[in-house]
């Protein structure tokens, strides 16, 4: 499934959510959230190297793409699982990411 990575996340007033990157404010994108979720080691995660390596490979794949990713159902499922597990991501972030990953 093709997913547009550069979609901006919004607040409830439909204004772009922003992050500070090296002193410059920029919109938070689906790509930012997905890559971060894949790279974090979260409580309850498998400790074996193969699990970490596969998350790393998917994170690098997304990071290196500019506009669009062609993802398998399994990759989308893994990303959604990871995004949903990050404690700092509340319903505003998770809900939007899930919708974007489902093509809504």
C-alpha positions in Angstrom: 0.0 0.0 0.0 1.3 3.4 -0.9 1.5 5.8 2.1 2.3 9.5 1.9 5.0 10.1 4.5 5.1 13.9 4.5 1.5 14.3 5.7 1.5 16.8 8.6 -0.2 16.1 11.9 -2.7 18.6 13.1 -4.2 19.8 16.3 -8.0 19.8 16.8 -8.2 23.2 15.2 -6.5 21.8 12.0 -3.3 23.7 12.6 0.0 21.9 12.0 1.7 20.4 15.1 5.2 21.7 15.3 8.6 20.4 16.6 11.8 22.3 17.2 14.6 20.9 15.0 18.0 22.7 15.6 16.3 25.9 16.5 13.8 25.9 13.6 10.1 25.0 14.0 8.9 22.5 11.4 5.7 20.5 11.1 5.5 17.0 12.6 5.0 14.5 9.8 3.8 10.9 9.7 7.3 10.0 8.8 8.7 11.6 11.9 6.3 9.7 14.2 6.8 6.3 12.4 10.6 6.4 12.4 10.7 7.5 16.0 8.3 4.7 17.1 10.4 2.1 15.2 13.7 3.2 16.7 12.6 3.4 20.4 13.1 0.4 22.7 9.9 0.2 24.6 8.9 -1.7 27.7 8.0 -5.3 26.9 9.8 -5.2 23.5 11.7 -8.4 22.5 15.3 -8.2 23.5 16.8 -10.4 20.7 18.8 -8.8 18.0 16.7 -9.9 15.0 13.6 -8.0 16.3 15.7 -4.8 16.8 17.4 -5.2 13.4 14.1 -5.6 11.5 12.7 -2.5 13.2 15.9 -0.7 12.3 15.7 -1.7 8.7 12.1 -0.5 8.4 12.9 2.7 10.1 15.9 3.4 7.7 13.7 2.5 4.8 11.1 5.2 5.8 13.7 7.7 6.8 15.4 7.6 3.4 12.2 8.0 1.4 11.0 11.5 0.5 7.3 11.5 -0.4 5.8 8.0 -0.5 6.4 4.5 0.9 5.1 1.3 -0.6 4.5 -0.8 2.5 3.3 -4.3 3.0 0.3 -5.1 5.3 2.8 -6.5 7.8 4.9 -3.4 7.8 1.9 -1.2 8.3 0.7 -3.4 11.1 4.2 -3.3 12.8 4.3 0.5 12.5 0.8 0.9 14.0 1.7 -1.4 16.8 4.8 0.6 17.6 3.1 4.0 17.3 0.3 2.8 19.7 2.9 1.6 22.3 4.8 4.9 22.6 3.7 6.4 25.9 4.3 10.0 24.8 1.9 9.6 21.8 -1.7 10.3 22.9 -4.9 9.9 21.0 -4.3 13.0 18.9 -1.1 11.5 17.4 -2.1 7.8 17.4 -5.5 8.4 15.8 -4.1 10.6 13.0 -1.3 8.2 12.3 -3.6 5.2 12.2 -5.9 7.0 9.8 -3.0 8.0 7.5 -1.6 4.5 7.6 -5.0 3.1 6.6 -5.3 5.6 3.8 -8.1 7.5 5.4 
